[in-house]
Amino acid sequence: MTVVIDINDIRDAAKRLDGIANRTPVLQSRRLDERVGAYVFVKAENHQRTGSFKFRGAYNRASRLDPEELDRGIVTVSSGNHAQAVALAAKLLGTTAVILMPEDTPEAKVEATKSYGAEIVPFDRYAADRDDLVVEHVERTGRVFLPPYDDPEVMAGQGTVALELLDEVGSLDVLVVPVSGGGLMAGCGVAAKSINPRLHLVGVEPEAGDDTKLSLDAGERVRIPVPRTIADGLQVNIPGELTFEVNRRQVDEVILVPDAALVETMRLLFEQVKTVAEPSGAAALAALTSKRFDAAGKRVGVVLSGGNVGAERFAELIG
């Protein structure tokens, strides 16, 4: 199956998001540059509405629903960031949202999702198949499913992250992006490589959740057990069908990082860059700070994908 999203889809998404999504800051730190040995530009999606990049794709997709679909309402499945994004998008568009959410989702993400007016339906991520749960709910209620990543319009919305970054900082040698289902990587990769085909595109996964690396190495989607990692936003166990078709053509390499590196990078971001990242959000930078990628002397863009971590959990992790 071939899925085509191109730079025009991403630019169209940018127009749709203009005035709705935040244009997030790009953070720099001399101390960070010295530690990595490169010029590092951190695209801070923790400053996006709902605290992560997910709002971009969710709103780009939801805003294209027709009135009849909006009347039926939206349903999705998410460990938290996409949940919040869909809940806010639904509220802005005057419809309702039901979120199928793993029982072990951090409480801060559950409460934030509820605050936007969504209904939460918990499930056991280690015992239930999330795809089956969504299909059953759609068949029973008639709600419209808004995919977390496996959708061209979701991918295009996420691609506006890289579009903004490159517009602000100019050319990059490397772009480092965390990978879960693959929507952020797909959109950012298309945007970045359309502007600079020679750019080196790096994906980052937790060591326990290496489904994308295994899939790219095998040339086909590989399913693993649901990974056990503190990076709850990166706990997908198989790449998306559509996202994999995009990413297999453009990702240059995938780097794995241990949970300990995520925590250390959360601490570094807090102390030296003065910003808060959740474990998943710190993954891309962790590949650099833990020296798993040699970026010496290069201009490197890094996507800090989200900052949805409660104060107690943050203190527990970095303490």
C-alpha positions in Angstrom: 0.0 0.0 0.0 1.4 3.4 -0.9 0.3 6.5 1.0 1.2 9.9 -0.3 1.4 13.0 1.8 3.5 15.7 0.4 4.7 19.1 1.5 1.5 20.7 0.1 -0.6 18.7 2.5 1.5 19.9 5.4 1.4 23.5 4.2 -2.4 23.2 3.9 -2.5 21.9 7.5 -0.4 24.8 8.6 -3.0 27.2 7.2 -5.8 25.3 8.9 -3.9 25.5 12.2 -3.0 29.1 11.9 -4.5 31.0 14.9 -5.7 27.7 16.4 -2.5 25.9 17.3 0.5 27.6 19.0 3.6 28.3 17.1 5.9 26.8 19.6 9.3 28.2 20.6 12.7 26.9 19.6 14.9 26.6 22.6 18.7 26.8 22.6 21.3 26.4 25.3 25.0 27.0 25.2 25.6 24.4 27.9 23.5 21.9 25.9 25.5 22.7 22.7 28.7 22.1 24.6 27.5 18.8 26.1 26.4 17.4 22.7 29.2 19.1 20.7 26.7 20.4 18.1 24.3 23.3 17.5 21.1 22.0 19.0 17.6 23.5 18.2 14.9 22.1 20.5 11.4 22.5 19.1 9.4 22.7 22.3 6.0 21.1 21.7 5.5 20.9 25.4 4.3 24.5 24.8 1.7 23.4 22.4 -2.0 23.5 23.4 -2.7 20.4 25.5 1.0 20.1 26.2 2.1 18.1 23.1 2.4 18.0 19.3 -0.7 15.8 19.1 -3.1 18.8 19.0 -1.8 19.6 15.5 -2.8 16.4 13.9 -6.0 15.9 15.9 -7.4 19.3 15.0 -6.3 19.1 11.3 -8.3 15.8 11.0 -11.3 16.7 13.2 -11.8 20.1 11.5 -12.5 18.3 8.2 -15.4 16.3 9.6 -18.8 17.3 8.0 -21.7 18.4 10.2 -23.3 14.9 10.2 -20.0 13.4 11.5 -19.7 16.0 14.1 -23.2 15.3 15.3 -22.2 11.6 15.8 -19.2 12.6 17.9 -15.6 11.3 18.0 -13.9 8.3 19.6 -10.2 7.5 19.9 -7.8 5.4 21.9 -4.8 7.0 23.6 -2.5 6.9 26.6 -2.9 10.6 27.1 -1.5 13.1 24.7 -3.7 12.3 21.7 -6.6 11.9 24.2 -6.2 15.5 25.3 -5.7 16.8 21.8 -8.9 15.1 20.6 -10.9 16.2 23.6 -9.9 19.9 23.0 -10.4 19.6 19.2 -13.9 18.2 19.9 -14.7 21.0 22.3 -13.5 23.7 19.8 -15.6 22.1 17.0 -18.8 21.8 19.2 -18.9 18.0 19.3 -18.3 15.3 22.0 -15.4 12.9 22.5 -15.1 9.4 24.1 -11.5 8.3 24.8 -10.5 4.7 25.3 -7.6 5.1 27.8 -5.2 2.5 29.3 -5.8 2.0 33.0 -2.2 2.8 33.9 -2.2 6.2 32.1 -0.6 8.8 34.4 -3.2 10.5 36.4 -2.2 14.0 35.2 -3.1 13.0 31.7 -6.4 11.5 32.7 -7.5 14.6 34.6 -6.4 16.9 31.8 -8.4 14.9 29.3 -11.5 15.1 31.5 -11.1 18.8 31.9 -11.8 19.3 28.2 -15.1 17.5 28.6 -14.3 14.1 27.2 -15.7 10.8 28.5 -13.0 8.3 29.6 -13.4 4.5 29.1 -10.5 2.7 30.7 -8.9 -0.6 29.5 -6.0 -2.9 30.3 -3.4 -2.2 27.6 -1.6 -5.5 28.4 -4.7 -7.7 28.1 -6.9 -6.0 25.5 -6.3 -5.2 21.8 -6.8 -1.5 21.4 -7.8 -1.8 17.7 -10.5 -4.3 18.5 -11.9 -2.1 21.3 -12.2 0.9 18.9 -13.9 -1.1 16.2 -16.4 -2.5 18.7 -17.1 1.0 20.0 -17.6 2.5 16.6 -20.0 -0.3 15.5 -22.0 0.1 18.7 -22.2 3.9 18.9 -21.7 5.2 15.4 -19.0 7.6 16.5 -16.3 8.7 14.1 -12.8 7.2 14.9 -10.0 9.8 14.9 -6.8 7.8 14.6 -3.8 8.7 16.8 -1.4 8.5 13.9 -2.4 6.2 11.1 -4.2 8.8 9.0 -2.8 11.2 6.2 -4.4 14.3 7.7 -3.1 13.5 11.2 0.4 13.0 9.7 0.2 16.3 7.8 -0.8 18.1 10.9 2.2 16.7 12.8 4.4 17.7 9.9 3.8 21.3 10.7 6.3 20.8 13.7 9.2 20.5 11.3 7.8 23.1 8.9 7.9 25.7 11.7 11.3 24.6 12.9 12.9 24.9 9.6 11.2 28.2 8.9 12.7 29.6 12.1 16.2 28.2 12.2 17.0 27.6 8.5 18.9 24.6 7.2 19.6 21.6 9.4 22.0 18.7 9.0 20.0 16.3 11.2 16.5 16.1 12.5 15.8 13.8 15.5 12.2 12.8 16.2 10.7 10.4 18.8 8.8 7.4 17.2 5.7 5.7 18.5 3.0 4.9 16.0 5.0 7.0 13.5 2.7 9.9 12.6 5.0 12.6 14.0 8.0 11.0 12.2 6.1 10.6 8.9 4.9 14.2 8.8 8.2 15.8 10.0 10.2 13.6 7.6 8.1 14.6 4.6 8.4 18.3 5.5 12.1 18.2 6.3 13.2 16.1 3.3 11.0 18.0 0.9 12.9 21.1 1.9 16.4 19.4 2.2 16.6 15.9 0.7 20.1 15.5 2.2 19.0 16.0 5.7 19.7 13.0 8.0 16.5 11.8 9.6 16.8 10.0 12.9 14.0 8.2 14.9 14.3 7.4 18.6 12.5 4.7 20.5 12.9 3.4 24.1 15.0 0.2 24.3 11.9 -1.8 25.4 9.8 -0.5 22.5 11.9 -1.1 19.4 9.0 -2.1 17.0 9.9 0.6 14.4 13.6 -0.3 14.3 12.8 -4.0 14.0 10.2 -3.3 11.3 12.6 -1.1 9.2 15.3 -3.7 9.6 12.9 -6.4 8.5 11.3 -4.4 5.7 7.8 -5.2 7.1 5.8 -4.3 10.2 6.9 -6.3 13.2 4.7 -6.7 16.3 6.3 -6.9 19.8 4.7 -7.3 23.2 3.4 -4.0 24.6 6.7 -2.4 25.9 7.1 -1.7 29.6 8.8 1.7 29.7 8.4 5.0 31.6 7.8 6.5 28.2 4.0 5.9 28.2 3.6 7.9 25.0 5.9 5.5 23.1 4.3 2.2 24.1 2.8 1.3 20.7 3.7 -2.3 19.9 3.6 -2.1 16.1 4.1 0.8 13.6 1.0 2.1 11.9 0.2 0.6 8.5 0.1 3.9 6.7 2.9 5.6 8.7 5.3 2.7 8.1 4.8 3.0 4.3 5.9 6.7 4.6 8.7 6.1 7.1 10.3 3.2 5.4 11.1 5.5 2.5 12.7 8.3 4.5 14.0 7.4 7.9 17.8 7.0 7.8 18.2 5.3 11.2 16.5 4.5 14.5 18.3 4.8 17.8 17.2 3.1 21.0 17.6 4.8 24.4 17.2 3.3 27.9 14.7 4.7 30.4 17.6 6.0 32.5 18.7 8.2 29.7 15.1 9.6 29.4 15.2 10.6 33.1 18.7 12.1 32.9 17.5 14.2 29.9 14.4 15.3 31.7 16.7 16.6 34.4 19.0 18.3 31.9 16.1 20.0 30.2 14.8 21.3 33.5 18.1 22.5 34.9 19.8 23.8 31.8 17.1 24.7 29.3 14.5 25.6 32.0 11.7 23.5 30.5 9.7 20.4 31.5 9.5 17.3 29.4 7.7 14.0 30.0 9.7 10.9 29.4 8.5 10.4 25.9 9.1 14.0 25.1 12.7 13.8 26.2 13.5 10.7 24.0 14.9 12.5 20.9 17.3 14.7 22.9 18.3 11.7 25.0 19.8 10.1 21.9 22.2 13.0 21.7 22.9 13.6 25.4 23.6 9.9 26.0 26.0 9.9 23.0 24.1 7.3 21.0 24.4 9.5 17.9 27.5 11.5 16.9 26.3 15.0 16.0 29.6 16.7 16.4 29.7 20.1 14.7 26.3 19.6 13.0 23.1 21.7 13.1 20.6 19.4 14.8 16.9 19.9 15.2 15.3 18.0 18.1 11.6 17.5 18.6 10.6 17.8 22.3 7.3 16.1 21.7 5.5 16.8 25.0 5.5 17.9 28.6 2.5 16.2 30.2 3.9 14.9 33.4 2.5 15.7 36.9 4.7 17.4 39.5 4.8 14.4 41.8 5.7 12.0 38.9 8.3 14.4 37.6 9.9 14.7 41.1 9.7 10.9 41.6 11.5 10.3 38.3 14.3 12.8 38.5 14.7 12.5 42.3 
